[in-house]
Each structure stands twice: as structure tokens, then as C-alpha cells.
Amino acid sequence: VHSNQGPLNSVSQHTLKAPISYVGIGLHTGKKVSMTVHPSEPNSGINFIRKDVSAAQAAVVARWYNVVDTRLSTVIGNEYGVTVATIEHLMAALRGTGVDNATVEIDGPEVPILDGSSQPFVELIERSGREPQPSQRWAIWIHQPISAYADGRYALLLPDTRARITVEIDFPSPVVGAQKLSVDLDQAFRQEVAPARTFGFAHEIHLLRKRGFALGGSLRNAILVSEDRVINEEGLRYPDEFVRHKILDCLGDLALAGVPIIGHYCGYKPGHQLNNELVRTLFSKIGGWSYLTIDEFDELLGRGRRRTPLQKPDDTMTWGTNKH
Ligand SMILES: [Zn+2]
């Protein structure tokens, strides 16, 4: 029996109870940045404000259509060319803990990497607490499969009654190799996904740095994998930490849809580019999905909390219609 009371299934929108702040370095730029996440209005979503550029050009909305680079991390930008890089671990933390609306003030071009996972963000969000807001929470409910393919990789969104992510990776490395994991986000995000760290291969670091990436990377904020072992002294947080981190990245990229997606994401060797293509495809397929409030969705599933649950199997036929 599934609980439907987790953060992804809250009926109302939530923001933070109080601002949270931190200072850290960007993984790719190596630049030290200060960041404060503030509560914000219902239906405002997640918005970044660059404090180090002129106020008129500083706002970057965290949505799929603003993704401007996906080579090594997800980078968003506005029409003035102002960008914020490596947003995915913060976006995953906000979505995974059910924070719908927040304004992120940052005084540099890249979100701090912290320990390479979402865990420090999640701990700060939990310390602040979530504030319920007087607005219904919308979700995207998938009713026809959505897909994106590229170079032997794929990503799918399939109809489901829960927000699930299944990821399969296959690296030509005996340390990482083939890993596959499926999680129910509402049940598993906090314990099974949020602490999983980003990773890199020792033989790629030199080339990355020559190209100006991974300048802030260290054993404090990434798992470093050599030919035959994990170089970090503390080892792994999970035997399959690599695929768990990919799930975290996918959640962060899907969060750019703007509202939670109720459906089953399946990715085979997914990456930021493929995920962005999947979300772009989603928004180009009118009729393959609907916006529903969580309340309406619960009612469709016969688990309504406020009204009489629907019981007849025929009622599930209304799933085929696009209500909004
Ligand atoms: Zn990542």
C-alpha cells in the first residue's frame, strides 16, 4: 500500500518557511559563490536572480525553454545571455522535498557543488521547513508515452499513478559497469537518491580541465573513478551510487517542466541533453498529457482526500481526455 501523503503528492503548493543561505564553489568554474534561497509567491515556480549583474537583466526562470547548454551540466540563460550553471542538484532537492516556489539569489555563474549530491540542499530545506500556500498544486499527468532518442540512448515518460524514475547506465569501466535502479520518488528521494554524489573518471579530468571544466572538482565534491577503483578514501555511499546520482540528475532536469510530473520516467544511458529534449517533446505534444491538480488526480484514482472517491472502473476512461 502506497502512502499518498509524501512531498510530491501535497495537495497545496509549498514554499520555504525561511530563507536558506550557503557559500561554496562551482564544480566547473571553480568560482566561490554565495547563494540564498528565498520563499516566493504561489505559482511563481523556481527563479534565479544573478546578484552580480544589473538588476534589469538578472532574472533567469528555471524552465526547460531556458536551457542553453547541457554538455557537462544543465545551464539556463535569459535573453541577455545571463546564465546559471549546474542547477540540477538544487532543482532535484527542491522538487524532491516538494518546494514548488522559491527565488534563488546567487552572486556568480554556477550553483555551488557542495558535496556533489543534493543532500546538503535537502538538509538546509528541512531546517527551514516547508510552508503550505493557499493555492492548489498542479501536476503534469502523462497519458500517452513521450520519448526522446539519441545515439543509442533513450528517455521515456510513461503513464503511471506515481512519480517514478528508472535509470539504466552502462559505462566501459569495471568500477561502474552496468547498473539499473527504479525508485518511487515520494518514498525514496530522501534516503535513496539525495545523498548520491556526482562522479568523474580520472583519465578524463586532464582533458576536462584543459577545456576549462571541472576546475572546482575535488575528492570533496565528486567520486573519482580510476581504471580499477574508487579513489576517494571514504569509498561509496551505496554500492550503486552512480546510477542513483543519474536518477538525481534526471529528477533535476524534469523539474524544469515547472510542476511535478506524475508518470514513469525510464532512461537508458540518459544525460542532460536527452532529458531536455524529452521535456521539449512533452510540451510539443498537446493531448499526450494534462495539467491536473493533485486533488483532481487523487479523485481520478479513487483516493480523494477531500471529496467522495470515484469507484467505478468506467471513471478511469476520463483519463483519455485533456481537461485543460
Ligand atoms: Zn549530477
Residues whose N, C-alpha, C, O or C-beta is under 5 A from the ligand:
A	BS01	ZN	T198 H245 D249
